[in-house]
Amino acid sequence: MIKNYFAIAIRNIRQKPLYAFINIFSLAVGLAACLVIYLFISDEQSFDAFHAQHAQIYRLDEVQNFPGTNEQRVALSMPGMGPALLKDFPEVKAYTRFWNRDKQLMQKDQQRFLINDIAVVDSTFLAIFDFKLTLGDKMTALQAPNSILLTEETSFKFFKSVEEAMGNSIRWRDQEFKITGILEKVPENSHLQFEALVSMTTFTSKEDINEQWGSNWLNTYLVLHPNSNTKAMEEKFPAFLSRYMNYPEVNTYYKLFLQPLNQVHLGSMDIEHDYNNYRKFNGSYLNLFYVIAAFILLIAAVNFMNLKTARASHRWKEIGVRKTVGAKKLQLFSQFIFESVLLSLFALALAFLLDALFIPILNSLIGRQLSIFSFFSHSYQITLVLAGALILGILTGIYPSFYMTSFNMSRVLKGGGKGEGRSLFRSSLVVIQFGLALAMIVSTLIVVQQVSFMKNADIGF
């Protein structure tokens, strides 16, 4: 029976290829847009999720409230806080600090290059964050003073191969640094980005950094033991500050709070001096993208239903003949549902092709590295998309199927039409389709104008 349904569906497509193309292409465009939105949302939500301990990692942030200034939440912390927290709080399993030195000039013999994003970190950095090493031991690579790790791309600026770079030395700020490891490229979905890592012991062995309080110029990350009570920890922070910062107003000027790692990328729009937060994004906007995707899919589905229903008048005689020779209503209904599902699957295949062609252009516009091929790396995603296409085909095929199987056969076979007046439901579908399309066009124009205004006014965009 399925074979027969398939043969009839293909025959109808061949008989009216233009109609079939319009129906499939319009649905494919909607599905392609929804797939892109899904990729964008997934990319934003994937930040820092590749770290094995991401659920236990917290960034230490401050609330500063100095006389004559507005209260502000900042991502920076004091150098002495990490070691002191490890000593005073049993909840803290480990800590690491991230001190970004921005662009720095590095030299090997006569070769000089300006390296972006050099960071000074503690020896525990690679034990806490799962950045992969091509060469070297992540547990010991940053222990010794004057140790440095380079990414593969950075090492190729000075050496012909990573093997040649490993164990060699490079000069920075009139000091020689031994290359104790080669890092793989930092993932795009990491809020911390760097091209080289320098051992913190380079500075702690010469300066008393671990005892410095009062100035904020680095980020501190804590790994807490499972099931630690962060609220209880934060309640102890005032006493902690009073203990290490010896002046009465300390808790008036400073408050500390813990920010979960999974909120750093999407939940830091109200945090200032957040210099080490790559592609920081307002997570509340993701809900808006879900709504936009739903609207697009609804418009595409309604358009699909309208086109199927409009095409019904060309199949009256076919349905009349099939009923006359004994076809039951359920069989006809199943046939039309099958056709809708088949067209939906064709539209999905075309949507993947459209995304494969146009996502690279989109990436160049929005500065992302989205890829439609990432769907094929996770079987559950393919299953979810296929199931969605099947459900969409069934739902959008129900009304046209009911409509086409309810024809008055005696009237149809005599050459007349279906024999009914104007359908309120079909009229409503058209109104919904155009209403949603108009609303999205107007909303898009407003957003474009607002973004243009913010860029021209240079309002922190």
Protein Blocks (a to p, Z undefined) as FASTA:
>chain_A
ZZmmmmmmmmmmmmmmmlmmmmmmmmmmmmmmmmmmmmmmmmmmmgoklpmklmmgccdd
dddddehiacdddfbdcfklmmmmmmmmmklmbdcddddehjadddehjbccddehiadd
dfklmmmpccdcfbdcfklmmmpghiacddfklmmmmmmbfklmnopacdeehiacddfb
dcddddfkbcbdcfbdcdfklmmmmmcfklgghiacbdcdddddehiafklmmmmmmmmm
mmmmccfklmmmpccddddfklmmmmmmmpghilblghiacfklmmmmmmmmmmmmmmmm
mmmmmmmmmmmmmmmmmmmmmmmnopafklmmmmmmmmmmmmmmmmmmmmmmmmmmmmmm
mmmmnopabdfklmmmpmklmmmmmmmmmmmmmmmmmmmmmmmmmccfklmmnopanhpa
cdfklmmmmmmmmmmmmmmmmmmmmmmmmmmmmmmnopoZZ
